[in-house]
Amino acid sequence: MIFYFSGTGNTKWVAQQIAEALNETLLSIPDLIREGRYSFTLQPDERIGFCFPTHGWQPPHIVRDFIHRLHLQGIGTNTFCWALTTCGDNMGECMTILNKELFTVGLQAETLFSVIMPESYVCLPFMYTDTPEKEAWKIENAKRQTAHIIPIIRDCKRGIEELERGSTPRLYSYVLGAYFNKHMVTDRKFMVDADACIQCGKCAKVCPVDNISGTPPTWLHNGNCTCCLACYHHCPTHAINYGRITRSRGQYYFNISHQD
């Protein structure tokens, strides 16, 4: 089985390619949380995988919270556990943090991957969406990398780490990332231009944590927001912004046409 979380679709696409190739059950973490499903029984020799985007050089809090509640029966010494994170550039010590969380439920991801995908976080001064050329280049590379990853998982090859940690991974994850995830993952800076909003409701539909209500949208401020920016990127009129900084920024979400 594969547990996954995705905001703008990058991780969902990668996880789907792996699940379809290996005939694995693909489970959406937000859907499981809505259903209150945290208990699972592994079949003999069943693989278990975790796929998620890197948020501020750490696993998203929704993934960490889900793992804390996860109860798995059937874990054995031969259980093969793997993990994959998507990121726009690098992922720091994201997987080290993930494995600390998995340890609490009796798991360790022995085989680890990071897959570079188009940038989607645009809420800081130095962060922008990729150019169309760079976006296409990243997706083509991701297709090749995913095709390479699939047989590794199929054959349960252990101890493989193919990770883009960056030049100073501990600084990224434990200093910058710690500050980011504590102070900057919030829905309180989202705003909507009521004149530009066409009240299509798409933002509420694509929000993975049901944090948006009504048209024009309002954010619920209930602590569930992951700052994945799905609402911002899917808005067809760019009516949604995260403060003033995103008004001049681009939009991106993974489109099924990228698979062609």
C-alpha positions in Angstrom: 0.0 0.0 0.0 1.0 3.6 -0.7 0.0 6.5 1.6 0.2 9.9 -0.2 -0.4 13.5 0.3 -0.5 16.0 -2.6 -1.4 19.7 -2.9 -0.9 20.8 -6.5 -0.7 17.4 -8.0 3.1 16.7 -8.4 3.2 14.0 -5.7 -0.1 12.5 -6.7 1.1 12.0 -10.2 4.3 10.3 -9.1 2.5 8.1 -6.6 -0.1 7.1 -9.3 2.6 6.0 -11.7 4.2 3.8 -9.0 0.9 2.4 -7.8 -0.3 1.5 -11.3 3.0 -0.1 -12.3 3.1 -2.3 -9.2 -0.6 -2.8 -8.7 -0.4 -1.2 -5.3 -3.3 0.2 -3.3 -3.1 4.0 -3.3 -4.4 5.8 -0.2 -4.9 9.5 0.1 -3.9 10.7 3.6 -6.5 13.5 3.7 -9.2 11.1 2.7 -8.2 8.7 5.4 -8.2 11.4 8.0 -11.7 12.5 6.9 -12.8 8.8 7.3 -11.0 8.4 10.6 -9.1 5.4 9.1 -5.7 4.9 10.8 -5.6 1.1 11.3 -4.4 -1.2 8.6 -3.3 -4.8 8.3 -0.3 -5.7 6.1 -0.5 -8.9 4.1 2.6 -11.2 4.1 5.4 -9.6 2.0 3.3 -6.4 1.4 5.3 -3.3 0.7 4.4 0.0 2.4 5.3 3.4 0.9 4.9 7.1 1.8 4.8 9.8 -0.9 4.5 13.5 0.0 5.9 16.9 -1.0 8.6 18.6 0.9 7.2 21.6 2.8 9.9 23.9 4.1 12.5 21.1 4.0 10.4 18.9 6.2 7.5 16.5 5.8 4.1 18.3 5.8 2.5 18.4 9.2 -0.5 16.5 7.9 1.8 13.6 7.0 3.5 13.7 10.4 0.1 13.9 12.3 -1.2 10.9 10.3 1.8 8.8 11.1 1.4 9.6 14.8 -2.1 8.0 14.6 -1.2 5.2 12.3 -1.6 1.6 13.6 -0.3 -1.2 11.5 -0.7 -4.8 12.1 1.4 -7.4 10.4 4.7 -5.5 10.5 7.6 -8.0 10.4 11.4 -7.9 10.2 11.1 -8.3 6.4 8.5 -5.6 5.9 9.8 -3.4 3.1 9.1 0.3 3.7 10.1 3.0 1.3 9.4 6.8 1.0 9.5 9.4 -1.8 9.3 13.2 -1.6 8.8 15.7 -4.4 10.5 19.0 -4.2 11.2 22.0 -6.3 14.9 22.1 -5.7 16.2 20.1 -2.6 14.7 18.5 0.5 17.3 18.9 3.2 17.0 16.4 6.0 13.3 15.8 5.2 13.7 12.0 5.2 15.7 11.9 8.4 12.7 13.7 10.1 10.3 11.3 8.4 12.1 8.3 9.8 12.0 9.7 13.3 8.2 9.8 12.9 8.0 6.3 11.5 10.1 4.9 14.3 7.3 5.8 16.7 5.0 3.3 14.9 7.6 0.6 14.4 8.7 1.4 10.8 11.8 2.7 9.1 11.9 3.7 5.4 15.0 1.9 4.2 14.8 3.0 0.6 14.4 6.7 -0.1 13.9 9.0 -3.1 13.4 12.6 -3.9 12.0 13.7 -7.2 12.4 17.2 -8.5 9.2 18.6 -9.8 8.0 22.1 -10.9 8.0 24.8 -8.2 4.7 25.6 -6.6 5.6 27.6 -3.5 5.7 31.3 -4.3 5.2 33.1 -1.0 8.7 34.2 -0.3 10.7 36.9 -2.1 13.1 34.5 -3.8 10.6 31.9 -4.9 8.8 31.8 -8.2 7.2 29.3 -10.5 9.5 27.8 -13.1 9.6 29.0 -16.7 7.6 26.8 -19.1 10.8 25.4 -20.4 12.2 24.5 -17.0 8.8 23.1 -16.0 8.7 20.8 -19.0 12.3 19.8 -18.4 11.6 18.9 -14.8 8.6 16.8 -15.7 10.5 14.9 -18.4 13.3 14.1 -15.9 10.7 13.1 -13.3 9.2 10.6 -15.8 12.5 9.0 -16.4 13.3 9.0 -12.7 10.0 7.4 -11.8 10.6 4.7 -14.4 13.9 4.0 -12.7 12.4 4.0 -9.2 9.6 1.5 -10.0 11.8 -1.7 -10.4 13.7 -0.7 -7.3 10.5 -0.8 -5.3 9.2 -3.8 -7.1 12.3 -5.8 -6.2 12.3 -4.4 -2.6 15.9 -3.3 -2.8 17.0 -2.0 0.6 19.4 0.7 1.6 19.1 2.8 -1.6 19.0 6.6 -1.0 18.6 8.8 -4.1 18.1 12.2 -2.5 18.7 15.9 -3.3 19.6 17.1 0.1 21.2 20.4 -0.9 24.4 22.1 0.2 23.5 22.7 3.8 20.7 20.2 4.6 20.7 20.6 8.4 20.4 24.4 8.1 17.6 24.0 5.6 15.5 21.6 7.7 16.3 22.3 11.3 16.7 26.1 11.2 15.0 27.6 8.2 12.5 24.7 7.9 11.7 24.7 11.6 10.9 28.4 11.5 8.9 28.0 8.3 6.7 25.2 9.5 6.1 26.8 12.9 5.4 30.4 11.8 4.6 30.4 8.1 2.2 27.5 7.5 -1.0 29.4 8.1 -4.2 30.4 6.1 -4.4 33.8 7.7 -2.6 35.6 4.8 -4.9 34.3 2.1 -7.1 36.9 0.5 -9.5 37.1 -2.4 -10.3 39.9 -4.8 -14.1 39.8 -4.8 -14.3 41.6 -8.1 -12.1 39.1 -9.8 -13.7 36.0 -8.2 -16.1 34.3 -10.5 -17.5 32.2 -7.7 -16.7 28.9 -9.4 -15.9 27.1 -6.2 -12.8 25.5 -7.6 -10.6 26.6 -4.6 -12.8 24.8 -2.1 -13.0 21.6 -4.3 -9.2 21.4 -4.7 -8.3 22.1 -1.0 -7.1 18.8 0.3 -8.0 19.6 3.9 -11.5 21.1 3.4 -10.3 24.5 4.8 -12.3 26.7 2.4 -16.0 27.6 2.6 -18.3 29.6 0.3 -18.0 31.8 -2.7 -16.2 34.1 -2.6 -14.0 31.8 -0.5 -13.3 32.2 3.2 -10.6 30.3 5.0 -11.6 28.5 8.2 -8.5 29.2 10.4 -8.9 25.8 12.0 -5.2 24.9 11.9 -5.6 22.3 9.1 -4.1 24.4 6.3 -0.9 23.0 5.0 -0.1 26.1 2.8 0.1 23.8 -0.2 -1.4 26.7 -2.3 -3.7 24.5 -4.3 -6.4 27.2 -4.0 -4.1 29.9 -5.3 -2.7 27.9 -8.2 -6.1 26.5 -9.4 -7.9 29.9 -9.3 -8.8 30.6 -13.0 -8.8 34.4 -12.5 -5.9 34.7 -10.1 -8.4 36.2 -7.6 -6.7 34.4 -4.7 -3.4 35.6 -3.2 -1.2 35.0 -0.2 -0.7 38.5 1.0 0.6 41.0 -1.6 3.6 39.0 -2.7 1.8 36.5 -5.0 0.0 39.1 -7.0 2.8 39.2 -9.5 3.7 35.5 -9.2 2.8 32.7 -11.6 0.5 29.7 -11.1 1.2 26.0 -11.5 -0.5 22.7 -10.9 0.2 19.3 -12.4 -2.0 18.8 -15.5 -2.9 15.4 -16.9 -1.7 16.6 -20.3 1.9 16.4 -18.9 1.6 12.6 -19.0 1.2 12.6 -22.8 
